[in-house]
Amino acid sequence: MGGVSAGRQEHVSLGGMSTPLPDDDSRRPADPSPGPDDDATPGPDEKPLLGGGRFGLFSEALLVGLGVSVLSLPIITAVPALAAGVSHVRRHLDGRPDTIAVLWEDFRAACRGVWLVSIGMPVLLFVLLFNLQLIGAGGMPGGAGVRIATVFLVAVLLVIVLRSAAGWSPGARWGTVVQTAAKRAGDDLTGTFLLIVALGLCAVMVWMLAPLAVIVPGLLSLAVVAIEHRASVRQG
């Protein structure tokens, strides 16, 4: 018995080095050791939840919607505010700086030379909506057809505004931007239809809960960026 015990001890300990015991599985993965990238503190290049992460794009759309809504309060600044919002969404998707300060700088750049467009678009939209209100209240003959045509014109005008915001870039002339947007709306009928669907869904959201209007510009900015990207990929 003593010899067997001594032999067992010699097997367990040889030259002062311990051998694996039966319950030690060599296939079991080793405990992960902390590496240089496992630090819980985000680095300087990492974005917080509002600028990245699992819900980064959705939260960015909410942030853009709020920012564009505030910048659009004077009404005549709605077009450059939307252009800045679309640019901000693109910056976020491209991984470029997308801070509130950058949104403000894009807005200031979009305001240059925009006043004819930014005043004309809301006035035309107001006239169409006023005409729609008169048709609904007056009960004029053939009012149903006129109402459908007016709603169609409103949708087309909003699509051109969205595509103009997507086509703007710093230094571009707004007259050329609007003309190109109108042409693109006719050439890309599928994208135009998708934008009309997005406008309809946003209208339903606001009809169901009016405070959701503040996030609509962000959702529309995201939609027009996606649709313009789809069109550019198909053309490429």
C-alpha positions as CSV (number, residue, x, y, z in Angstrom):
1,M,0.0,0.0,0.0
2,G,2.8,2.4,0.9
3,G,4.5,1.7,-2.5
4,V,1.3,2.3,-4.4
5,S,0.7,5.6,-2.5
6,A,4.2,6.8,-3.2
7,G,3.9,5.9,-6.8
8,R,0.6,7.9,-7.0
9,Q,2.3,10.9,-5.4
10,E,5.1,10.7,-7.8
11,H,2.7,10.6,-10.7
12,V,0.8,13.7,-9.4
13,S,3.9,15.7,-8.6
14,L,7.0,15.3,-10.8
15,G,9.9,17.7,-10.3
16,G,7.7,20.1,-8.3
17,M,5.3,20.5,-11.3
18,S,1.7,19.7,-11.0
19,T,0.0,17.6,-13.8
20,P,-3.7,18.2,-14.7
21,L,-6.2,16.5,-12.5
22,P,-8.9,14.3,-14.0
23,D,-11.5,17.0,-13.6
24,D,-9.4,19.5,-15.7
25,D,-10.7,19.4,-19.3
26,S,-8.0,20.5,-21.7
27,R,-10.7,21.3,-24.2
28,R,-12.3,23.9,-21.9
29,P,-11.6,27.4,-23.2
30,A,-9.3,29.4,-21.1
31,D,-10.6,32.4,-19.1
32,P,-10.5,35.4,-21.4
33,S,-7.8,37.8,-20.5
34,P,-8.5,41.5,-20.8
35,G,-7.1,43.0,-23.9
36,P,-6.4,46.5,-25.0
37,D,-9.8,46.7,-26.8
38,D,-11.8,45.3,-23.9
39,D,-11.8,48.5,-21.8
40,A,-15.4,49.3,-20.6
41,T,-14.7,53.0,-21.1
42,P,-15.5,54.1,-24.6
43,G,-12.6,55.5,-26.5
44,P,-12.4,58.9,-28.0
45,D,-13.5,57.7,-31.5
46,E,-16.5,55.7,-30.2
47,K,-20.0,57.2,-30.3
48,P,-22.5,57.2,-27.5
49,L,-25.9,55.6,-27.9
50,L,-27.4,58.6,-29.5
51,G,-24.8,58.6,-32.2
52,G,-24.3,54.8,-32.6
53,G,-25.0,51.5,-31.1
54,R,-28.0,49.2,-31.6
55,F,-30.5,52.0,-31.9
56,G,-28.1,54.6,-33.3
57,L,-29.9,55.2,-36.6
58,F,-33.3,55.4,-35.1
59,S,-32.2,57.8,-32.4
60,E,-30.3,59.9,-35.0
61,A,-33.6,60.2,-36.9
62,L,-35.3,61.4,-33.8
63,L,-32.5,63.9,-33.1
64,V,-32.6,65.2,-36.7
65,G,-36.4,65.4,-36.5
66,L,-36.2,67.5,-33.4
67,G,-33.5,69.8,-34.8
68,V,-35.2,70.3,-38.1
69,S,-38.5,71.1,-36.4
70,V,-36.9,73.8,-34.3
71,L,-35.0,75.3,-37.2
72,S,-38.3,75.3,-39.3
73,L,-40.3,77.3,-36.8
74,P,-40.1,80.5,-38.9
75,I,-41.7,78.4,-41.7
76,I,-39.6,80.1,-44.5
77,T,-36.6,78.2,-43.1
78,A,-38.2,74.8,-43.5
79,V,-36.5,74.0,-46.9
80,P,-32.9,74.7,-45.7
81,A,-33.6,73.1,-42.4
82,L,-34.7,69.9,-44.2
83,A,-31.6,70.0,-46.4
84,A,-29.4,70.3,-43.3
85,G,-31.3,67.3,-41.8
86,V,-30.7,65.1,-44.9
87,S,-27.0,66.1,-44.9
88,H,-26.8,65.2,-41.2
89,V,-28.3,61.8,-41.8
90,R,-25.7,61.2,-44.6
91,R,-22.9,62.3,-42.3
92,H,-24.1,59.8,-39.7
93,L,-24.3,56.9,-42.2
94,D,-20.8,57.8,-43.6
95,G,-19.2,58.0,-40.1
96,R,-18.4,61.7,-40.5
97,P,-18.9,64.2,-37.7
98,D,-22.6,64.6,-36.9
99,T,-22.8,66.9,-34.0
100,I,-25.5,69.5,-33.4
101,A,-22.9,72.2,-34.3
102,V,-22.4,70.5,-37.7
103,L,-26.2,70.5,-38.2
104,W,-26.2,74.2,-37.5
105,E,-23.4,74.9,-39.9
106,D,-25.1,72.9,-42.7
107,F,-28.3,74.9,-42.0
108,R,-26.4,78.2,-42.3
109,A,-24.8,77.1,-45.6
110,A,-28.2,75.9,-47.0
111,C,-29.7,79.3,-46.2
112,R,-27.5,81.0,-48.8
113,G,-29.5,81.9,-51.9
114,V,-32.5,79.8,-50.8
115,W,-35.0,82.6,-50.1
116,L,-36.9,82.5,-53.4
117,V,-37.4,78.8,-53.0
118,S,-38.0,78.8,-49.2
119,I,-40.7,81.4,-49.5
120,G,-42.2,80.2,-52.8
121,M,-42.6,76.5,-51.7
122,P,-44.6,77.3,-48.5
123,V,-46.8,79.8,-50.3
124,L,-47.6,77.4,-53.0
125,L,-48.3,74.7,-50.5
126,F,-50.6,77.0,-48.5
127,V,-52.5,77.9,-51.7
128,L,-53.1,74.3,-52.5
129,L,-54.2,73.4,-49.0
130,F,-56.5,76.5,-48.9
131,N,-58.0,75.4,-52.2
132,L,-58.5,71.9,-50.7
133,Q,-60.3,73.4,-47.7
134,L,-62.6,75.5,-50.0
135,I,-63.5,72.5,-52.0
136,G,-64.4,70.5,-48.9
137,A,-66.5,73.3,-47.5
138,G,-68.2,74.6,-50.6
139,G,-69.6,71.4,-52.1
140,M,-68.8,72.6,-55.6
141,P,-69.8,70.4,-58.6
142,G,-67.0,68.1,-59.6
143,G,-65.3,68.8,-56.3
144,A,-64.2,65.2,-55.9
145,G,-62.0,65.3,-59.0
146,V,-60.6,68.7,-58.1
147,R,-59.8,67.4,-54.6
148,I,-58.0,64.4,-56.0
149,A,-56.0,66.6,-58.3
150,T,-55.1,69.0,-55.5
151,V,-54.0,66.2,-53.2
152,F,-51.8,64.9,-56.1
153,L,-50.2,68.3,-56.6
154,V,-49.5,68.6,-52.8
155,A,-47.8,65.2,-52.9
156,V,-45.8,66.1,-55.9
157,L,-44.7,69.4,-54.4
158,L,-43.6,67.7,-51.1
159,V,-41.7,65.1,-53.1
160,I,-39.8,67.8,-55.0
161,V,-39.0,69.5,-51.7
162,L,-37.7,66.3,-50.3
163,R,-35.6,65.5,-53.4
164,S,-34.3,69.1,-53.4
165,A,-33.2,68.7,-49.8
166,A,-31.4,65.5,-50.8
167,G,-29.8,67.0,-53.9
168,W,-28.5,70.1,-52.1
169,S,-24.8,70.4,-51.3
170,P,-22.7,73.3,-50.0
171,G,-22.2,75.8,-52.7
172,A,-25.0,74.5,-55.0
173,R,-27.5,77.0,-56.6
174,W,-31.0,76.3,-55.3
175,G,-32.6,77.0,-58.7
176,T,-30.6,74.3,-60.3
177,V,-31.2,72.0,-57.3
178,V,-35.0,72.3,-57.6
179,Q,-34.9,71.8,-61.4
180,T,-32.8,68.7,-61.0
181,A,-35.1,67.4,-58.2
182,A,-38.2,67.9,-60.4
183,K,-36.5,66.0,-63.2
184,R,-35.4,63.2,-60.9
185,A,-39.0,62.9,-59.5
186,G,-40.2,62.2,-63.0
187,D,-37.4,59.9,-64.0
188,D,-37.5,57.8,-60.8
189,L,-41.2,57.1,-60.5
190,T,-40.7,54.2,-58.1
191,G,-38.7,56.4,-55.8
192,T,-41.4,59.1,-56.1
193,F,-44.1,56.5,-55.2
194,L,-42.0,55.4,-52.2
195,L,-41.7,59.0,-51.0
196,I,-45.4,59.5,-51.3
197,V,-46.0,56.4,-49.2
198,A,-43.6,57.7,-46.6
199,L,-45.4,61.0,-46.6
200,G,-48.7,59.2,-46.2
201,L,-47.4,57.1,-43.3
202,C,-46.1,60.2,-41.5
203,A,-49.5,62.0,-42.1
204,V,-51.2,59.0,-40.4
205,M,-48.8,59.1,-37.5
206,V,-49.4,62.8,-36.9
207,W,-53.2,62.3,-37.3
208,M,-53.1,59.6,-34.6
209,L,-50.8,61.5,-32.3
210,A,-50.1,65.2,-33.1
211,P,-46.9,65.5,-31.0
212,L,-45.2,63.0,-33.3
213,A,-45.0,65.8,-35.8
214,V,-41.6,66.8,-34.3
215,I,-40.0,63.6,-35.4
216,V,-41.5,63.5,-38.9
217,P,-38.7,65.6,-40.5
218,G,-36.1,63.0,-39.2
219,L,-38.1,60.1,-40.6
220,L,-38.5,61.8,-44.0
221,S,-34.8,62.7,-44.1
222,L,-33.9,59.0,-43.5
223,A,-36.5,57.9,-46.1
224,V,-35.2,60.3,-48.8
225,V,-31.6,59.3,-48.2
226,A,-32.4,55.6,-48.5
227,I,-34.5,56.2,-51.7
228,E,-31.8,58.4,-53.3
229,H,-29.2,55.8,-52.5
230,R,-31.4,53.1,-54.0
231,A,-31.7,55.2,-57.2
232,S,-27.9,55.8,-57.4
233,V,-27.2,52.1,-57.0
234,R,-29.6,51.1,-59.7
235,Q,-28.2,53.7,-62.1
236,G,-24.6,52.5,-61.2
